[in-house]
Amino acid sequence: MDFEALLPLLMFAALGILLFSGFPVAFILGGVAIGFGYIAYWYDDFLFEPLMFFNVVSRIWGGVAESPILTAIPMFIFMGTMLERSGVASDLLHALQVLLRRVPGGLAMSVTLMGTIMAATTGIIGASVVMMTLLALPVMLERRYHPALACGTIAASGTLGILIPPSIMLVIMADLLAKSVGNLFVAAVVPGFMLSVLYLLYIYFFSHLRPDWAPPLPDDEGPQDTREIMKMVLKSFLPPIFLIVLVLGSILGGIATPTEAAGVGGLGALLLALINGKLKFHVLRDVIERAALTGGMLFMIFLGATAFAYVFRALGGDDIVVDIVEGLGFGSWGVLIVLLTIVFLLGFFFDWLEITLIVIPVFTPVIELLDFGDHVPKADIVYWFAILMAVNLQTSFLTPPFGFALFYMKGVAPPEVKINHIYTGIVPFVCLQLVALGLVVAFPNLALWLPNTLLN
């Protein structure tokens, strides 16, 4: 293999090494792209001409700055950040505790249900994990829950927002794949809630086997009068249901596009904060600043990833990846397993955003060549693969050494919670995520039935 053919592979090697340097990912992606563009020009000025660098600017403008899909991201970030400050989560957790106080593992199941409901209103994982750790972990430890079970439950439940719509990851995937974000949202509904059900079943049966790890709550927890309980339920459940109907209901009902629904969701979050008396000027300023910083970080990574993908393709990287995969001789199923395994292993070291922006542009040409016969219609393969990626990337938040949810949790957890408690607690939930991945592989209609039914 000559040097020209090696250049795209060397790009990936350089990217993999530099990502461990701690330097900002956006600058690494862009820097590697520019550097290898100049290396290619130095080697052969016809391989990568200097004028081709101007194509990077036009792609950034046309692919990122002008993309109507990506407009939803800042609004979803604003909605999630405002929702965190509105007090909805604390009311919801208290109500769930009371309703499940007689169920084995009821408190852990309450946390899982809260994570599921919050996931359907916001896709900001860092905020969700921190918020749930601050709200639920001290309560679980006070109720003598084992720290490993408490930490695992909170970390896994807090990351559901990356899969259950409205998910920022699905918005980014739709843009990279040039597919409908509404279709991806609908396709992710069943796998997302299925994963939540797997968590609940595990907690329920584990609490039966090890009641010392999940002691039941006292019967006098919360209001005892039926009227007071109903009042508490209405107060706690109506706000998040209101927001879910605004966002998901408008998308599923065809009333609004995901971008329009994001704007409606932002308005709904403002209304909830106003109703709860939390819409103060300093709160609004803090939410806007945090949303702007998070959005700015995401879009800087988009810019770097766009430059990297363009140079990689200009140097023939797509063709090399396709040739390598075809040369393996594994067939479509073997290739799919290899790709999913690569994504799972990358999750041990990199964040979901880095994996998504780097891997999807490289893997998409390969996926479009696969054929699974009657198992998955050819037209649905890309949507199916996107959901498989989304379920797979759940693990990237939990797998050490660089599981970001683990770092978020350790940063705000009480001092008696050790890192080994967190690492031990997430193992069963990572296994459940892999079970969910296997189910979607074996039964594609878990992802495809709902969009094919509602949108066709």
HELIX and SHEET records of a PDB file:
HELIX    1   1 PHE A    3  LEU A   18  1                                  16    
HELIX    2   2 LEU A   19  SER A   21  5                                   3    
HELIX    3   3 VAL A   25  TYR A   43  1                                  19    
HELIX    4   4 PRO A   50  MET A   52  5                                   3    
HELIX    5   5 PHE A   53  ILE A   60  1                                   8    
HELIX    6   6 TRP A   61  ALA A   65  3                                   5    
HELIX    7   7 ALA A   72  ARG A   85  1                                  14    
HELIX    8   8 VAL A   88  LEU A   99  1                                  12    
HELIX    9   9 GLY A  106  ALA A  119  1                                  14    
HELIX   10  10 ILE A  125  GLU A  142  1                                  18    
HELIX   11  11 PRO A  147  GLY A  158  1                                  12    
HELIX   12  12 LEU A  160  ILE A  162  5                                   3    
HELIX   13  13 ILE A  168  LEU A  177  1                                  10    
HELIX   14  14 VAL A  181  LEU A  209  1                                  29    
HELIX   15  15 THR A  226  ILE A  244  1                                  19    
HELIX   16  16 VAL A  245  GLY A  249  3                                   5    
HELIX   17  17 SER A  250  LEU A  252  1                                   3    
HELIX   18  18 PRO A  258  ILE A  275  1                                  18    
HELIX   19  19 PHE A  281  ALA A  314  1                                  34    
HELIX   20  20 GLY A  317  LEU A  328  1                                  12    
HELIX   21  21 GLY A  331  LEU A  346  1                                  16    
HELIX   22  22 TRP A  352  ILE A  367  1                                  16    
HELIX   23  23 LYS A  378  ASP A  380  5                                   3    
HELIX   24  24 ILE A  381  LEU A  393  1                                  13    
HELIX   25  25 GLN A  394  PHE A  397  5                                   4    
HELIX   26  26 PHE A  404  VAL A  412  1                                   9    
HELIX   27  27 ILE A  419  ALA A  442  1                                  24    
HELIX   28  28 ASN A  445  LEU A  454  1                                  10    
END                                                                             
